[in-house]
Amino acid sequence: MGCAGKDDREIRLMNDLQIDKFRVPEGRKVLLDKWPTDIPNVYSSKEKYREMLKEHVNELSELQRIHYADNRYAVLLIFQAMDAAGKDGAIRHVMSGINPQGCQVYSFKHPTPKELDHDFLWRTNCALPERGRIGIFNRSYYEEVLVVRVHPEILSGQQIPEDLLNGDDVWKNRYRSINNMEYHLHHNGTRIVKFFLHLSKEEQRKRFLRRIDEPEKNWKFNIGDIEERKYWDDYMKAYEDCLEATSTERAPWYIVPADDKKNARLIVSKIILETFRSLDMSYPETTEERRQELLKLREMLAAEG
């Protein structure tokens, strides 16, 4: 009875995990201090967490095979967050069962001189997933309305004509460009899902300390992380405006509580699963002509034996 009760609890927890409550409604004002960075665990133990994640990964793997064979949709997953929020870990754990041939991950760093010679969407557009594939952006074109907004001096290096750098109009125009591009992609078969891993400032502090105290994590930490932490409030404001302006029915943002990494991974994996389940996908049907061709080929192969 005890084991059955625990299993029932896990099922209830996942069924109660309504992903819509993490979705930013289109046109809704966003105040991040009203969105939780932590919620009650949706798993009862580490073992149950592993089982639940494995179930999600296995189903996602099967759906990805159908997606690859169907070859009509592309799926773009975008991850944005403050440092140490767990983007890398979420991508690694949730996508662990995906066939590498059907998935591509890009991490966007400082723009190169060539990229700066183009508009701000050019470098990410070059990395968009093909039909039948999953594209993952670990940071994305949204950096151009986040880090660039917090550090507007970066604009001076983007070779934009002075008459186009007019206060808040810069960001409003970039939001419009992003929404128009995502609208275009959606109506050409690309499904876009965007995750903001919502980490508290205190939890970031604890994770930074672990990166210092644990030698195997030292490589993840540098002085720049501390410098950016000083701009926390500016980043929260930039994220609020961005989420409010660019969460749409076609390309929604999900604000995922990230203080508990395991919770965050289960939430992310369920949202991705629901996205794939919503697609009208199937393995290609075999026509009668093709079936007859296959039967002839089978006869040829059988005769060789």
C-alpha positions in Angstrom: 0.0 0.0 0.0 2.9 2.4 0.9 4.5 2.0 -2.5 1.2 2.4 -4.4 0.5 5.5 -2.4 3.8 7.0 -3.3 3.2 6.2 -7.0 -0.2 7.7 -6.9 1.2 10.8 -5.3 3.8 11.2 -8.1 1.0 10.9 -10.7 -1.1 13.4 -8.9 1.8 15.8 -8.6 2.6 15.7 -12.3 -1.1 15.9 -13.2 -1.5 19.0 -11.0 1.5 20.6 -12.7 -0.5 22.8 -15.0 2.0 24.3 -17.4 -0.3 27.2 -18.3 0.4 28.8 -14.9 4.0 29.3 -16.0 3.1 30.8 -19.3 3.2 34.6 -19.7 -0.2 35.6 -21.2 0.0 37.8 -24.3 -0.2 41.5 -23.4 -0.1 40.9 -19.6 2.0 43.1 -17.4 5.0 41.2 -16.0 6.3 41.9 -12.5 8.9 39.3 -11.7 8.7 39.7 -7.9 5.1 38.3 -8.3 6.4 35.2 -10.0 7.8 32.5 -7.8 11.4 31.3 -8.1 10.6 28.2 -6.1 7.5 26.0 -5.7 6.7 22.8 -3.7 8.5 19.8 -5.2 6.7 17.9 -7.9 8.7 14.8 -6.9 8.9 13.1 -3.5 12.5 11.8 -3.6 15.6 11.9 -5.8 14.8 8.4 -7.1 11.3 9.5 -8.1 12.7 12.6 -9.8 15.0 10.3 -11.9 12.1 8.0 -12.8 9.8 10.9 -13.8 12.5 12.6 -15.9 13.4 9.3 -17.5 9.7 8.9 -18.5 9.7 12.3 -20.0 12.9 11.8 -21.9 11.8 8.4 -23.3 8.5 9.9 -24.6 10.3 12.9 -26.0 12.7 10.6 -27.8 9.9 8.8 -29.4 8.1 12.0 -30.4 11.4 13.3 -31.8 11.7 10.3 -34.1 8.2 10.9 -35.4 9.0 14.6 -35.8 12.2 13.8 -37.7 10.4 11.4 -40.1 7.3 13.7 -40.5 9.7 16.5 -41.6 7.1 19.3 -41.7 7.7 21.2 -38.5 10.8 22.7 -36.9 10.9 23.3 -33.1 13.0 26.1 -31.6 13.6 26.1 -27.8 15.1 29.3 -26.4 16.6 29.4 -22.9 17.4 32.7 -21.2 18.3 33.3 -17.6 20.7 35.0 -15.2 24.0 33.3 -14.5 23.9 30.1 -12.6 20.2 29.5 -13.2 20.8 26.1 -14.7 20.3 26.5 -18.4 23.1 24.1 -19.4 21.9 21.4 -16.9 18.3 21.7 -18.1 19.3 21.3 -21.7 21.7 18.4 -20.9 19.2 16.4 -18.7 16.0 17.0 -20.6 17.4 16.4 -24.1 19.6 13.5 -23.1 17.6 10.9 -25.1 17.4 12.9 -28.3 19.1 11.6 -31.5 21.9 14.0 -32.2 21.0 13.9 -35.9 17.7 15.6 -35.1 18.9 18.2 -32.7 21.3 21.2 -32.8 22.4 23.4 -29.8 23.9 26.9 -30.2 25.3 29.0 -27.4 25.7 32.6 -28.6 28.6 34.6 -27.2 30.0 38.0 -28.1 29.2 38.9 -31.7 32.1 38.6 -34.1 33.1 41.5 -36.4 31.3 39.7 -39.3 28.1 39.4 -37.2 28.3 43.1 -36.2 28.2 44.0 -39.9 24.7 42.6 -40.1 21.4 43.3 -38.3 21.0 41.9 -34.8 18.9 39.0 -35.9 21.2 37.8 -38.6 23.5 35.5 -36.7 20.7 33.6 -34.9 18.7 33.3 -38.1 21.6 31.5 -39.7 21.3 28.9 -36.9 17.5 28.3 -37.1 16.5 24.6 -37.2 15.5 22.9 -40.4 12.2 21.0 -40.8 12.2 17.8 -38.8 14.8 19.1 -36.3 14.9 20.7 -32.9 17.0 23.8 -32.4 18.1 24.9 -29.0 19.4 28.4 -28.3 21.3 28.7 -25.1 20.9 32.5 -25.0 19.7 34.0 -28.2 18.7 37.1 -30.1 17.0 38.2 -26.8 20.4 39.2 -25.5 20.0 42.2 -27.8 17.1 43.5 -25.6 18.6 42.2 -22.3 22.3 42.6 -21.8 22.5 45.3 -24.5 19.7 47.2 -22.7 21.5 46.9 -19.4 24.7 48.0 -21.1 23.6 50.4 -23.8 27.2 51.3 -24.6 27.3 48.0 -26.5 25.1 49.7 -29.2 28.0 52.0 -30.1 29.9 48.9 -31.4 27.0 47.8 -33.6 27.6 50.4 -36.3 23.9 51.5 -36.2 23.2 55.0 -37.7 22.9 57.6 -35.0 19.4 58.7 -36.1 18.1 55.2 -35.3 19.4 55.2 -31.7 16.5 57.2 -30.2 16.0 56.3 -26.5 13.3 53.7 -25.8 12.4 53.5 -29.5 15.4 51.3 -30.0 14.0 48.6 -27.7 10.4 49.0 -29.0 11.6 48.6 -32.5 13.6 45.5 -31.6 10.6 43.9 -29.8 8.6 44.6 -33.0 11.3 43.0 -35.2 11.5 39.9 -32.9 7.7 39.5 -32.9 7.5 39.9 -36.7 10.2 37.3 -37.2 8.6 34.8 -34.8 5.3 35.4 -36.5 6.9 34.6 -39.9 8.6 31.5 -38.5 5.4 30.2 -36.9 3.5 30.5 -40.2 6.2 28.6 -42.0 6.1 25.6 -39.6 8.5 26.5 -36.8 7.1 26.2 -33.3 8.9 28.4 -30.8 8.9 27.9 -27.0 10.8 30.3 -24.8 12.0 29.6 -21.2 13.1 32.1 -18.7 14.6 30.2 -15.8 13.6 32.4 -12.8 16.3 32.3 -10.2 16.4 34.3 -6.9 19.3 36.6 -6.2 20.0 34.6 -2.9 20.1 31.3 -4.7 22.5 32.7 -7.3 24.7 33.8 -4.4 24.7 30.3 -3.0 25.5 28.7 -6.4 28.4 31.2 -7.0 29.8 30.2 -3.6 29.7 26.5 -4.6 31.5 27.4 -7.8 34.3 28.9 -5.7 34.3 26.2 -3.0 34.1 23.1 -5.3 37.3 22.8 -7.4 35.5 21.0 -10.3 33.2 24.0 -10.6 35.9 26.7 -10.6 36.0 26.9 -14.3 32.3 28.1 -14.3 33.1 31.2 -12.4 34.9 34.5 -13.1 35.0 38.1 -11.9 32.6 39.1 -14.6 29.8 37.1 -13.0 30.1 39.3 -9.8 30.2 42.5 -11.9 27.0 41.5 -13.7 25.3 40.7 -10.4 25.6 44.4 -9.5 23.1 45.1 -12.2 20.5 42.6 -10.9 17.6 45.1 -10.7 18.4 46.5 -14.1 18.3 43.0 -15.6 15.0 42.2 -13.8 13.5 45.4 -15.4 14.9 44.4 -18.8 13.4 40.9 -18.5 10.0 42.2 -17.4 9.7 44.5 -20.4 11.0 41.8 -22.7 8.7 39.1 -21.5 5.7 41.4 -21.5 6.4 42.7 -25.1 7.3 39.4 -26.8 5.2 36.6 -25.2 2.6 35.7 -27.8 0.2 32.9 -28.5 2.5 31.8 -31.4 5.7 32.1 -29.4 5.0 32.0 -25.7 7.4 32.7 -22.8 7.4 30.4 -19.8 8.7 31.7 -16.4 10.1 28.5 -14.8 10.9 28.6 -11.1 14.6 27.7 -11.0 15.7 27.7 -7.4 15.2 23.9 -7.4 17.0 22.5 -10.5 15.1 19.2 -10.4 11.7 21.0 -10.4 12.8 23.2 -13.2 13.9 20.3 -15.4 10.6 18.5 -14.9 8.6 21.6 -15.7 10.7 22.3 -18.8 10.4 18.7 -20.0 6.7 18.7 -19.5 6.3 21.9 -21.5 8.4 20.5 -24.3 6.3 17.3 -24.3 3.1 19.2 -24.5 4.5 21.2 -27.4 5.3 18.0 -29.4 2.0 16.4 -28.4 0.1 19.4 -29.9 1.7 18.9 -33.3 -0.1 17.0 -36.1 2.7 14.5 -36.7 2.9 11.0 -38.0 5.3 8.6 -39.8 4.9 9.0 -43.6 2.3 6.6 -45.0 3.5 4.0 -47.5 1.6 4.3 -50.8 0.3 1.2 -52.6 2.9 1.8 -55.4 5.7 2.0 -52.8 4.4 -1.1 -51.0 4.6 -3.1 -54.2 8.1 -1.8 -54.9 9.1 -2.9 -51.4 7.6 -6.4 -51.9 9.6 -6.8 -55.1 12.8 -5.8 -53.3 12.0 -8.2 -50.5 11.6 -11.0 -53.0 15.0 -10.2 -54.5 16.7 -10.2 -51.0 14.9 -13.4 -50.0 16.1 -15.1 -53.2 19.7 -14.4 -52.4 19.3 -16.6 -49.3 
